[in-house]
Amino acid sequence: MIIRTFLLVFFSLVLFVNNSFSKNSIDKSKIGPVLRAPVIYKNNLYFLNTGGALFKSNLELTHTKILFNAEKSSVSGVSLFKNSLYFGEGVHTDKKANLYAFNLEKSKIDFVKELPGHIESSPLVIKDFIFVGVGDSGLIALNQKLEIVWESQKSNPNQLFHIDTTPVIYKNLVCASSVYTFKGIACFNIKTGKLEYKQELNRNAKSQIINIGKYLIGVATEGDMFKSQWSVESLLYVIDLEKKKIANSKLLSGFNFFKPVILNEKEIMLSLSTGDILSYGIESGVVGYIGEFKEPLVSRIINSKNKYCAVGLMGKYICYKKNGSNFVKYKQNRIMKMIVGETTSINGKAYLPSRKGYELIKL
């Protein structure tokens, strides 16, 4: 549902975007819309477009080719584990979807596994398990033989776990955010799938989550990009997984659906739909003001070493350098593209998802 909203906004607003072409536009126009960040393997990029095509590209995006086509549309990211890419397919209305693994050394699919539900985020792959959020089918754990070890669908008989995000691991727990009937965080025993802890948040836990040591961090909100109501408040929450309780939380004006950026073990940075750029003390709960935009921020902050850039919905970006405890603005500009989705930085360049592949800016 979260990504379906992205897609509706993505295609409804493109009429307002300047269609000026860069020198790489012919190649990039063949890629089509992307929402997730690419991954790098042996100096090549790999990513999915929303049509379900898996691409390989050079870092400049001047030479791209399709390696594989999924059966359905896909808003999943790709997860790199050893020499294989893991990814899924499907959107909110799909009741069945495939999980794929593509071997980069052999340049072919290793496996296809049909699962109930839909896969809207990257699978989490570790040595012994593959964890996949499958919408209203909850969280599924598979072993490396692709056998389902466990699946968890309900908080109680009346509360479904609906998981559209990538889970995180802390010790013997795998934790994921849930929306709709159960709104909050659910943590399961990695090996057995037993529900060890759940935390209701009274708002849909829509954002991707991160963990820094024992702290799990995310944003819960009823914000909806398609309604263009950018000031809908959100709850930034920090959960202590050792004590199994909320350590602190803060109501914020605005929302975001992507992972906060880790500044250090005690502080994160995030952007909001209202245009605010903030820091937040994980243990102190102190909000620090960094800057603001005149347009919504609905993508993830880009970080590369001590450089941090926020990109607005209509392509304006502003970059800061960290100088001690302060953030100093050092660059701002605009690209005439609409930017919605997961950004990343590779070798000093930012990759910004757009309706024609990625736009590149130098950090």
Short mmCIF file of the C-alpha atoms (twelve columns), coordinates in Angstrom:
data_MODEL
# 
_entry.id   MODEL 
# 
loop_
_atom_site.group_PDB 
_atom_site.id 
_atom_site.type_symbol 
_atom_site.label_atom_id 
_atom_site.label_alt_id 
_atom_site.label_comp_id 
_atom_site.label_asym_id 
_atom_site.label_seq_id 
_atom_site.Cartn_x 
_atom_site.Cartn_y 
_atom_site.Cartn_z 
_atom_site.pdbx_PDB_model_num 
ATOM 1   C CA . MET A 1   0.000  0.000   0.000   1 
ATOM 2   C CA . ILE A 2   2.843  2.385   0.843   1 
ATOM 3   C CA . ILE A 3   4.544  1.845   -2.497  1 
ATOM 4   C CA . ARG A 4   1.240  1.891   -4.385  1 
ATOM 5   C CA . THR A 5   0.846  5.440   -3.080  1 
ATOM 6   C CA . PHE A 6   4.342  6.275   -4.369  1 
ATOM 7   C CA . LEU A 7   3.430  4.992   -7.811  1 
ATOM 8   C CA . LEU A 8   0.217  6.999   -7.983  1 
ATOM 9   C CA . VAL A 9   2.066  10.176  -7.070  1 
ATOM 10  C CA . PHE A 10  4.988  9.281   -9.280  1 
ATOM 11  C CA . PHE A 11  2.919  9.096   -12.434 1 
ATOM 12  C CA . SER A 12  0.359  11.786  -11.619 1 
ATOM 13  C CA . LEU A 13  2.968  14.503  -11.134 1 
ATOM 14  C CA . VAL A 14  5.237  13.833  -14.104 1 
ATOM 15  C CA . LEU A 15  3.232  16.233  -16.259 1 
ATOM 16  C CA . PHE A 16  4.609  19.056  -14.117 1 
ATOM 17  C CA . VAL A 17  8.227  18.031  -14.576 1 
ATOM 18  C CA . ASN A 18  10.492 19.602  -17.165 1 
ATOM 19  C CA . ASN A 19  11.355 16.894  -19.677 1 
ATOM 20  C CA . SER A 20  14.760 18.290  -20.629 1 
ATOM 21  C CA . PHE A 21  17.137 15.514  -21.675 1 
ATOM 22  C CA . SER A 22  20.694 14.958  -20.494 1 
ATOM 23  C CA . LYS A 23  23.352 13.454  -22.731 1 
ATOM 24  C CA . ASN A 24  22.508 10.030  -21.260 1 
ATOM 25  C CA . SER A 25  18.745 10.393  -21.626 1 
ATOM 26  C CA . ILE A 26  18.312 8.015   -24.581 1 
ATOM 27  C CA . ASP A 27  19.738 5.135   -22.591 1 
ATOM 28  C CA . LYS A 28  18.081 6.146   -19.332 1 
ATOM 29  C CA . SER A 29  14.662 6.565   -20.917 1 
ATOM 30  C CA . LYS A 30  14.684 2.842   -21.694 1 
ATOM 31  C CA . ILE A 31  15.010 2.067   -18.004 1 
ATOM 32  C CA . GLY A 32  11.719 3.640   -16.983 1 
ATOM 33  C CA . PRO A 33  10.663 4.429   -13.397 1 
ATOM 34  C CA . VAL A 34  12.755 3.251   -10.452 1 
ATOM 35  C CA . LEU A 35  11.970 3.608   -6.758  1 
ATOM 36  C CA . ARG A 36  14.719 1.716   -4.933  1 
ATOM 37  C CA . ALA A 37  18.459 2.299   -4.673  1 
ATOM 38  C CA . PRO A 38  20.861 0.327   -6.872  1 
ATOM 39  C CA . VAL A 39  23.518 -1.987  -5.457  1 
ATOM 40  C CA . ILE A 40  27.099 -2.274  -6.673  1 
ATOM 41  C CA . TYR A 41  28.955 -5.504  -7.435  1 
ATOM 42  C CA . LYS A 42  32.364 -5.614  -9.123  1 
ATOM 43  C CA . ASN A 43  32.043 -2.020  -10.328 1 
ATOM 44  C CA . ASN A 44  28.638 -2.508  -11.927 1 
ATOM 45  C CA . LEU A 45  25.198 -1.354  -10.795 1 
ATOM 46  C CA . TYR A 46  22.205 -3.651  -10.441 1 
ATOM 47  C CA . PHE A 47  18.619 -2.519  -9.896  1 
ATOM 48  C CA . LEU A 48  14.949 -3.150  -10.693 1 
ATOM 49  C CA . ASN A 49  12.555 -0.888  -12.494 1 
ATOM 50  C CA . THR A 50  8.890  -0.825  -11.505 1 
ATOM 51  C CA . GLY A 51  8.038  -3.099  -14.429 1 
ATOM 52  C CA . GLY A 52  10.046 -5.897  -12.830 1 
ATOM 53  C CA . ALA A 53  13.086 -5.762  -15.107 1 
ATOM 54  C CA . LEU A 54  16.485 -6.427  -13.511 1 
ATOM 55  C CA . PHE A 55  19.163 -4.165  -15.011 1 
ATOM 56  C CA . LYS A 56  22.937 -4.190  -15.119 1 
ATOM 57  C CA . SER A 57  24.695 -0.878  -15.767 1 
ATOM 58  C CA . ASN A 58  28.006 0.872   -15.604 1 
ATOM 59  C CA . LEU A 59  28.339 3.479   -12.857 1 
ATOM 60  C CA . GLU A 60  27.618 6.365   -15.254 1 
ATOM 61  C CA . LEU A 61  24.379 4.727   -16.477 1 
ATOM 62  C CA . THR A 62  25.494 5.134   -20.093 1 
ATOM 63  C CA . HIS A 63  25.389 1.411   -20.868 1 
ATOM 64  C CA . THR A 64  22.547 -0.658  -19.480 1 
ATOM 65  C CA . LYS A 65  21.047 -4.022  -20.276 1 
ATOM 66  C CA . ILE A 66  18.216 -6.156  -18.958 1 
ATOM 67  C CA . LEU A 67  19.307 -9.380  -17.312 1 
ATOM 68  C CA . PHE A 68  15.918 -10.769 -16.338 1 
ATOM 69  C CA . ASN A 69  12.207 -9.946  -16.232 1 
ATOM 70  C CA . ALA A 70  10.050 -10.808 -13.236 1 
ATOM 71  C CA . GLU A 71  6.548  -12.112 -13.868 1 
ATOM 72  C CA . LYS A 72  4.883  -9.110  -12.208 1 
ATOM 73  C CA . SER A 73  5.569  -5.467  -11.561 1 
ATOM 74  C CA . SER A 74  8.016  -4.876  -8.754  1 
ATOM 75  C CA . VAL A 75  8.705  -2.181  -6.200  1 
ATOM 76  C CA . SER A 76  11.107 -4.398  -4.267  1 
ATOM 77  C CA . GLY A 77  14.688 -3.418  -3.770  1 
ATOM 78  C CA . VAL A 78  17.508 -5.878  -4.412  1 
ATOM 79  C CA . SER A 79  19.598 -7.434  -1.637  1 
ATOM 80  C CA . LEU A 80  23.144 -8.588  -2.379  1 
ATOM 81  C CA . PHE A 81  24.297 -11.693 -0.525  1 
ATOM 82  C CA . LYS A 82  27.594 -13.255 -1.590  1 
ATOM 83  C CA . ASN A 83  27.332 -13.269 -5.401  1 
ATOM 84  C CA . SER A 84  23.542 -13.317 -5.744  1 
ATOM 85  C CA . LEU A 85  20.791 -10.705 -5.840  1 
ATOM 86  C CA . TYR A 86  17.550 -11.421 -3.973  1 
ATOM 87  C CA . PHE A 87  14.380 -9.548  -4.865  1 
ATOM 88  C CA . GLY A 88  10.612 -9.880  -5.012  1 
ATOM 89  C CA . GLU A 89  7.615  -8.713  -6.982  1 
ATOM 90  C CA . GLY A 90  3.994  -7.706  -6.567  1 
ATOM 91  C CA . VAL A 91  2.013  -4.752  -5.227  1 
ATOM 92  C CA . HIS A 92  -0.768 -4.313  -2.687  1 
ATOM 93  C CA . THR A 93  -3.495 -6.186  -4.567  1 
ATOM 94  C CA . ASP A 94  -1.380 -9.271  -5.344  1 
ATOM 95  C CA . LYS A 95  -2.128 -12.396 -3.309  1 
ATOM 96  C CA . LYS A 96  0.810  -14.389 -4.690  1 
ATOM 97  C CA . ALA A 97  4.296  -13.235 -5.634  1 
ATOM 98  C CA . ASN A 98  7.671  -14.701 -6.487  1 
ATOM 99  C CA . LEU A 99  10.915 -14.387 -4.588  1 
ATOM 100 C CA . TYR A 100 13.908 -14.528 -6.926  1 
ATOM 101 C CA . ALA A 101 17.653 -15.050 -6.591  1 
ATOM 102 C CA . PHE A 102 19.865 -14.064 -9.530  1 
ATOM 103 C CA . ASN A 103 23.438 -15.396 -9.605  1 
ATOM 104 C CA . LEU A 104 25.737 -12.621 -10.815 1 
ATOM 105 C CA . GLU A 105 28.661 -14.913 -11.591 1 
ATOM 106 C CA . LYS A 106 26.572 -17.282 -13.710 1 
ATOM 107 C CA . SER A 107 24.282 -14.497 -14.958 1 
ATOM 108 C CA . LYS A 108 21.164 -16.577 -14.457 1 
ATOM 109 C CA . ILE A 109 18.351 -17.156 -11.992 1 
ATOM 110 C CA . ASP A 110 19.278 -19.489 -9.138  1 
ATOM 111 C CA . PHE A 111 15.717 -19.976 -7.967  1 
ATOM 112 C CA . VAL A 112 12.128 -18.786 -8.079  1 
ATOM 113 C CA . LYS A 113 9.966  -19.347 -4.999  1 
ATOM 114 C CA . GLU A 114 6.256  -18.527 -5.005  1 
ATOM 115 C CA . LEU A 115 5.012  -17.041 -1.735  1 
ATOM 116 C CA . PRO A 116 1.626  -15.823 -0.529  1 
ATOM 117 C CA . GLY A 117 1.058  -12.065 -0.567  1 
ATOM 118 C CA . HIS A 118 3.280  -9.431  -2.179  1 
ATOM 119 C CA . ILE A 119 6.899  -8.362  -1.688  1 
ATOM 120 C CA . GLU A 120 7.302  -4.578  -1.611  1 
ATOM 121 C CA . SER A 121 10.747 -4.315  0.017   1 
ATOM 122 C CA . SER A 122 14.121 -5.996  -0.121  1 
ATOM 123 C CA . PRO A 123 14.401 -9.421  1.510   1 
ATOM 124 C CA . LEU A 124 16.786 -9.722  4.452   1 
ATOM 125 C CA . VAL A 125 19.328 -12.455 3.697   1 
ATOM 126 C CA . ILE A 126 21.746 -13.865 6.260   1 
ATOM 127 C CA . LYS A 127 23.780 -17.059 6.463   1 
ATOM 128 C CA . ASP A 128 21.003 -19.433 7.467   1 
ATOM 129 C CA . PHE A 129 17.796 -17.584 6.648   1 
ATOM 130 C CA . ILE A 130 15.956 -15.445 4.132   1 
ATOM 131 C CA . PHE A 131 13.341 -13.187 5.750   1 
ATOM 132 C CA . VAL A 132 10.646 -11.748 3.495   1 
ATOM 133 C CA . GLY A 133 7.828  -9.327  4.310   1 
ATOM 134 C CA . VAL A 134 4.829  -10.500 2.283   1 
ATOM 135 C CA . GLY A 135 2.104  -7.947  3.025   1 
ATOM 136 C CA . ASP A 136 -0.941 -9.354  4.789   1 
ATOM 137 C CA . SER A 137 0.732  -12.778 4.894   1 
ATOM 138 C CA . GLY A 138 3.106  -11.316 7.465   1 
ATOM 139 C CA . LEU A 139 6.759  -12.331 7.692   1 
ATOM 140 C CA . ILE A 140 8.123  -15.533 6.204   1 
ATOM 141 C CA . ALA A 141 11.444 -17.204 7.063   1 
ATOM 142 C CA . LEU A 142 13.013 -19.588 4.573   1 
ATOM 143 C CA . ASN A 143 16.200 -21.604 4.837   1 
ATOM 144 C CA . GLN A 144 18.794 -21.652 2.082   1 
ATOM 145 C CA . LYS A 145 17.060 -24.705 0.591   1 
ATOM 146 C CA . LEU A 146 13.999 -22.463 0.084   1 
ATOM 147 C CA . GLU A 147 11.940 -24.403 2.580   1 
ATOM 148 C CA . ILE A 148 9.573  -22.294 4.674   1 
ATOM 149 C CA . VAL A 149 10.824 -22.583 8.256   1 
ATOM 150 C CA . TRP A 150 8.079  -20.446 9.772   1 
ATOM 151 C CA . GLU A 151 5.535  -17.791 8.929   1 
ATOM 152 C CA . SER A 152 3.746  -15.406 11.210  1 
ATOM 153 C CA . GLN A 153 0.496  -13.817 10.166  1 
ATOM 154 C CA . LYS A 154 -1.424 -12.720 13.232  1 
ATOM 155 C CA . SER A 155 -0.872 -10.741 16.407  1 
ATOM 156 C CA . ASN A 156 -4.092 -12.265 17.734  1 
ATOM 157 C CA . PRO A 157 -7.143 -13.753 15.953  1 
ATOM 158 C CA . ASN A 158 -8.329 -10.266 14.980  1 
ATOM 159 C CA . GLN A 159 -5.006 -8.593  14.169  1 
ATOM 160 C CA . LEU A 160 -3.047 -9.385  11.046  1 
ATOM 161 C CA . PHE A 161 0.612  -8.507  10.717  1 
ATOM 162 C CA . HIS A 162 0.866  -6.660  7.396   1 
ATOM 163 C CA . ILE A 163 4.567  -6.271  6.618   1 
ATOM 164 C CA . ASP A 164 5.741  -4.315  3.581   1 
ATOM 165 C CA . THR A 165 9.195  -3.303  4.870   1 
ATOM 166 C CA . THR A 166 12.581 -4.956  5.309   1 
ATOM 167 C CA . PRO A 167 13.079 -6.466  8.787   1 
ATOM 168 C CA . VAL A 168 16.125 -5.968  11.025  1 
ATOM 169 C CA . ILE A 169 17.956 -8.354  13.345  1 
ATOM 170 C CA . TYR A 170 19.016 -7.940  16.953  1 
ATOM 171 C CA . LYS A 171 20.560 -10.956 18.664  1 
ATOM 172 C CA . ASN A 172 17.961 -13.749 18.426  1 
ATOM 173 C CA . LEU A 173 15.184 -11.442 17.226  1 
ATOM 174 C CA . VAL A 174 14.008 -10.469 13.774  1 
ATOM 175 C CA . CYS A 175 11.799 -7.363  13.936  1 
ATOM 176 C CA . ALA A 176 9.528  -5.777  11.356  1 
ATOM 177 C CA . SER A 177 7.080  -2.881  11.131  1 
ATOM 178 C CA . SER A 178 3.406  -3.589  10.527  1 
ATOM 179 C CA . VAL A 179 0.477  -1.537  9.202   1 
ATOM 180 C CA . TYR A 180 -3.338 -1.631  9.114   1 
ATOM 181 C CA . THR A 181 -4.913 -4.019  11.658  1 
ATOM 182 C CA . PHE A 182 -1.808 -4.188  13.829  1 
ATOM 183 C CA . LYS A 183 0.033  -0.870  13.783  1 
ATOM 184 C CA . GLY A 184 3.458  -1.221  15.318  1 
ATOM 185 C CA . ILE A 185 6.572  -3.356  15.651  1 
ATOM 186 C CA . ALA A 186 6.620  -7.147  15.905  1 
ATOM 187 C CA . CYS A 187 9.718  -9.134  16.895  1 
ATOM 188 C CA . PHE A 188 9.994  -12.880 16.380  1 
ATOM 189 C CA . ASN A 189 12.460 -15.550 17.438  1 
ATOM 190 C CA . ILE A 190 14.762 -16.031 14.462  1 
ATOM 191 C CA . LYS A 191 14.718 -19.834 14.592  1 
ATOM 192 C CA . THR A 192 11.166 -20.623 15.676  1 
ATOM 193 C CA . GLY A 193 9.072  -17.633 14.610  1 
ATOM 194 C CA . LYS A 194 7.595  -17.307 18.091  1 
ATOM 195 C CA . LEU A 195 6.338  -13.785 18.778  1 
ATOM 196 C CA . GLU A 196 8.708  -12.462 21.452  1 
ATOM 197 C CA . TYR A 197 7.623  -8.824  21.582  1 
ATOM 198 C CA . LYS A 198 5.133  -6.476  20.004  1 
ATOM 199 C CA . GLN A 199 4.803  -2.742  20.406  1 
ATOM 200 C CA . GLU A 200 1.643  -0.960  19.321  1 
ATOM 201 C CA . LEU A 201 2.155  2.587   18.063  1 
ATOM 202 C CA . ASN A 202 -1.423 3.743   17.327  1 
ATOM 203 C CA . ARG A 203 -0.235 4.859   13.899  1 
ATOM 204 C CA . ASN A 204 0.748  2.891   10.842  1 
ATOM 205 C CA . ALA A 205 4.435  1.988   11.110  1 
ATOM 206 C CA . LYS A 206 5.009  2.877   7.456   1 
ATOM 207 C CA . SER A 207 8.691  3.698   7.421   1 
ATOM 208 C CA . GLN A 208 11.622 1.412   6.866   1 
ATOM 209 C CA . ILE A 209 13.319 0.723   10.192  1 
ATOM 210 C CA . ILE A 210 16.923 0.668   11.374  1 
ATOM 211 C CA . ASN A 211 18.623 -0.566  14.489  1 
ATOM 212 C CA . ILE A 212 21.666 0.914   16.184  1 
ATOM 213 C CA . GLY A 213 22.806 -1.595  18.769  1 
ATOM 214 C CA . LYS A 214 19.832 -2.368  20.984  1 
ATOM 215 C CA . TYR A 215 17.764 0.548   19.661  1 
ATOM 216 C CA . LEU A 216 15.212 0.099   16.885  1 
ATOM 217 C CA . ILE A 217 14.166 3.341   15.179  1 
ATOM 218 C CA . GLY A 218 11.406 4.237   12.760  1 
ATOM 219 C CA . VAL A 219 8.548  6.599   11.935  1 
ATOM 220 C CA . ALA A 220 4.821  5.860   12.253  1 
ATOM 221 C CA . THR A 221 2.273  8.041   10.500  1 
ATOM 222 C CA . GLU A 222 -1.072 8.250   8.754   1 
ATOM 223 C CA . GLY A 223 0.560  10.479  6.142   1 
ATOM 224 C CA . ASP A 224 -0.357 9.715   2.533   1 
ATOM 225 C CA . MET A 225 1.552  11.277  -0.345  1 
ATOM 226 C CA . PHE A 226 -1.334 10.953  -2.775  1 
ATOM 227 C CA . LYS A 227 -3.443 13.327  -0.682  1 
ATOM 228 C CA . SER A 228 -0.656 15.938  -0.823  1 
ATOM 229 C CA . GLN A 229 -1.168 16.785  2.833   1 
ATOM 230 C CA . TRP A 230 2.452  17.292  3.753   1 
ATOM 231 C CA . SER A 231 1.987  18.484  7.351   1 
ATOM 232 C CA . VAL A 232 0.383  15.287  8.688   1 
ATOM 233 C CA . GLU A 233 2.242  14.526  11.904  1 
ATOM 234 C CA . SER A 234 4.317  11.439  12.545  1 
ATOM 235 C CA . LEU A 235 5.686  9.637   15.566  1 
ATOM 236 C CA . LEU A 236 9.446  9.121   15.615  1 
ATOM 237 C CA . TYR A 237 10.010 6.194   17.974  1 
ATOM 238 C CA . VAL A 238 13.050 4.601   19.580  1 
ATOM 239 C CA . ILE A 239 12.516 1.108   21.019  1 
ATOM 240 C CA . ASP A 240 14.916 -0.498  23.481  1 
ATOM 241 C CA . LEU A 241 14.994 -4.136  22.350  1 
ATOM 242 C CA . GLU A 242 16.749 -5.254  25.535  1 
ATOM 243 C CA . LYS A 243 14.062 -3.835  27.811  1 
ATOM 244 C CA . LYS A 244 11.338 -4.417  25.184  1 
ATOM 245 C CA . LYS A 245 9.787  -1.003  25.555  1 
ATOM 246 C CA . ILE A 246 9.810  2.455   23.982  1 
ATOM 247 C CA . ALA A 247 12.881 4.375   25.151  1 
ATOM 248 C CA . ASN A 248 11.624 7.710   23.812  1 
ATOM 249 C CA . SER A 249 9.486  9.174   21.063  1 
ATOM 250 C CA . LYS A 250 8.664  12.514  19.511  1 
ATOM 251 C CA . LEU A 251 5.713  13.854  17.540  1 
ATOM 252 C CA . LEU A 252 6.921  15.597  14.404  1 
ATOM 253 C CA . SER A 253 5.141  17.751  11.850  1 
ATOM 254 C CA . GLY A 254 5.505  15.860  8.597   1 
ATOM 255 C CA . PHE A 255 6.430  12.302  7.629   1 
ATOM 256 C CA . ASN A 256 8.874  10.157  5.679   1 
ATOM 257 C CA . PHE A 257 8.791  6.486   4.714   1 
ATOM 258 C CA . PHE A 258 12.527 5.838   4.364   1 
ATOM 259 C CA . LYS A 259 15.312 4.887   6.739   1 
ATOM 260 C CA . PRO A 260 16.799 7.658   8.866   1 
ATOM 261 C CA . VAL A 261 20.511 8.265   8.318   1 
ATOM 262 C CA . ILE A 262 22.843 7.238   11.132  1 
ATOM 263 C CA . LEU A 263 25.158 10.108  12.113  1 
ATOM 264 C CA . ASN A 264 26.809 8.205   14.954  1 
ATOM 265 C CA . GLU A 265 25.835 5.695   17.649  1 
ATOM 266 C CA . LYS A 266 23.845 8.370   19.486  1 
ATOM 267 C CA . GLU A 267 22.271 10.456  16.734  1 
ATOM 268 C CA . ILE A 268 20.289 10.131  13.519  1 
ATOM 269 C CA . MET A 269 19.284 12.532  10.747  1 
ATOM 270 C CA . LEU A 270 16.006 12.577  8.857   1 
ATOM 271 C CA . SER A 271 13.977 14.700  6.473   1 
ATOM 272 C CA . LEU A 272 10.231 15.318  6.539   1 
ATOM 273 C CA . SER A 273 7.472  15.988  4.042   1 
ATOM 274 C CA . THR A 274 7.160  19.531  5.430   1 
ATOM 275 C CA . GLY A 275 10.683 20.271  4.162   1 
ATOM 276 C CA . ASP A 276 12.368 20.151  7.567   1 
ATOM 277 C CA . ILE A 277 15.766 18.497  8.004   1 
ATOM 278 C CA . LEU A 278 16.374 17.369  11.574  1 
ATOM 279 C CA . SER A 279 18.760 15.493  13.811  1 
ATOM 280 C CA . TYR A 280 17.533 13.397  16.737  1 
ATOM 281 C CA . GLY A 281 19.279 12.121  19.849  1 
ATOM 282 C CA . ILE A 282 18.611 8.397   20.169  1 
ATOM 283 C CA . GLU A 283 18.916 8.348   23.953  1 
ATOM 284 C CA . SER A 284 18.246 12.017  24.761  1 
ATOM 285 C CA . GLY A 285 15.238 12.516  22.489  1 
ATOM 286 C CA . VAL A 286 16.548 15.987  21.599  1 
ATOM 287 C CA . VAL A 287 15.579 17.338  18.174  1 
ATOM 288 C CA . GLY A 288 18.146 19.475  16.362  1 
ATOM 289 C CA . TYR A 289 17.175 21.788  13.499  1 
ATOM 290 C CA . ILE A 290 19.476 21.558  10.462  1 
ATOM 291 C CA . GLY A 291 17.614 23.260  7.623   1 
ATOM 292 C CA . GLU A 292 14.403 23.503  5.627   1 
ATOM 293 C CA . PHE A 293 13.058 23.338  2.099   1 
ATOM 294 C CA . LYS A 294 10.244 25.125  0.316   1 
ATOM 295 C CA . GLU A 295 9.098  21.815  -1.173  1 
ATOM 296 C CA . PRO A 296 8.302  18.377  0.305   1 
ATOM 297 C CA . LEU A 297 11.111 15.947  1.062   1 
ATOM 298 C CA . VAL A 298 9.936  12.439  0.188   1 
ATOM 299 C CA . SER A 299 13.215 10.650  -0.421  1 
ATOM 300 C CA . ARG A 300 15.989 9.456   1.844   1 
ATOM 301 C CA . ILE A 301 18.823 11.797  2.834   1 
ATOM 302 C CA . ILE A 302 22.010 10.968  0.952   1 
ATOM 303 C CA . ASN A 303 25.137 10.549  3.024   1 
ATOM 304 C CA . SER A 304 28.737 10.137  1.935   1 
ATOM 305 C CA . LYS A 305 31.414 10.462  4.599   1 
ATOM 306 C CA . ASN A 306 30.720 13.864  6.201   1 
ATOM 307 C CA . LYS A 307 28.417 15.097  3.429   1 
ATOM 308 C CA . TYR A 308 24.628 14.986  3.667   1 
ATOM 309 C CA . CYS A 309 22.210 15.995  0.898   1 
ATOM 310 C CA . ALA A 310 18.426 16.265  0.921   1 
ATOM 311 C CA . VAL A 311 16.472 16.239  -2.347  1 
ATOM 312 C CA . GLY A 312 13.007 17.753  -2.726  1 
ATOM 313 C CA . LEU A 313 10.059 16.271  -4.554  1 
ATOM 314 C CA . MET A 314 10.596 18.521  -7.576  1 
ATOM 315 C CA . GLY A 315 14.364 18.137  -7.740  1 
ATOM 316 C CA . LYS A 316 15.825 20.896  -5.576  1 
ATOM 317 C CA . TYR A 317 18.716 19.658  -3.469  1 
ATOM 318 C CA . ILE A 318 20.758 21.107  -0.653  1 
ATOM 319 C CA . CYS A 319 23.943 19.652  0.814   1 
ATOM 320 C CA . TYR A 320 25.623 20.052  4.196   1 
ATOM 321 C CA . LYS A 321 29.036 19.225  5.572   1 
ATOM 322 C CA . LYS A 322 29.438 18.167  9.173   1 
ATOM 323 C CA . ASN A 323 31.799 20.494  11.032  1 
ATOM 324 C CA . GLY A 324 32.065 19.323  14.622  1 
ATOM 325 C CA . SER A 325 28.530 19.448  15.994  1 
ATOM 326 C CA . ASN A 326 27.364 21.850  13.267  1 
ATOM 327 C CA . PHE A 327 26.064 21.365  9.735   1 
ATOM 328 C CA . VAL A 328 27.330 23.868  7.168   1 
ATOM 329 C CA . LYS A 329 25.545 24.284  3.846   1 
ATOM 330 C CA . TYR A 330 27.979 24.002  0.956   1 
ATOM 331 C CA . LYS A 331 25.884 23.346  -2.147  1 
ATOM 332 C CA . GLN A 332 22.378 23.777  -3.507  1 
ATOM 333 C CA . ASN A 333 20.922 23.393  -6.962  1 
ATOM 334 C CA . ARG A 334 17.985 21.924  -8.840  1 
ATOM 335 C CA . ILE A 335 17.559 19.162  -11.367 1 
ATOM 336 C CA . MET A 336 14.326 19.325  -13.345 1 
ATOM 337 C CA . LYS A 337 13.125 15.890  -12.324 1 
ATOM 338 C CA . MET A 338 10.711 14.557  -9.755  1 
ATOM 339 C CA . ILE A 339 12.562 12.569  -7.078  1 
ATOM 340 C CA . VAL A 340 10.670 10.000  -5.001  1 
ATOM 341 C CA . GLY A 341 12.262 6.953   -3.445  1 
ATOM 342 C CA . GLU A 342 15.431 5.497   -1.980  1 
ATOM 343 C CA . THR A 343 18.606 7.393   -2.755  1 
ATOM 344 C CA . THR A 344 22.149 6.176   -2.314  1 
ATOM 345 C CA . SER A 345 25.723 7.348   -2.813  1 
ATOM 346 C CA . ILE A 346 28.465 5.450   -4.619  1 
ATOM 347 C CA . ASN A 347 31.990 6.755   -5.165  1 
ATOM 348 C CA . GLY A 348 31.079 10.349  -4.359  1 
ATOM 349 C CA . LYS A 349 27.965 10.450  -6.558  1 
ATOM 350 C CA . ALA A 350 24.322 10.403  -5.526  1 
ATOM 351 C CA . TYR A 351 21.853 8.209   -7.402  1 
ATOM 352 C CA . LEU A 352 18.376 9.717   -7.338  1 
ATOM 353 C CA . PRO A 353 15.379 7.594   -8.427  1 
ATOM 354 C CA . SER A 354 13.178 9.144   -11.098 1 
ATOM 355 C CA . ARG A 355 10.723 8.137   -13.802 1 
ATOM 356 C CA . LYS A 356 13.660 7.607   -16.191 1 
ATOM 357 C CA . GLY A 357 16.200 5.653   -14.256 1 
ATOM 358 C CA . TYR A 358 18.506 7.535   -11.903 1 
ATOM 359 C CA . GLU A 359 19.652 11.122  -11.942 1 
ATOM 360 C CA . LEU A 360 23.264 11.612  -10.827 1 
ATOM 361 C CA . ILE A 361 24.675 14.493  -8.821  1 
ATOM 362 C CA . LYS A 362 28.215 14.922  -7.537  1 
ATOM 363 C CA . LEU A 363 28.437 15.267  -3.780  1 
# 
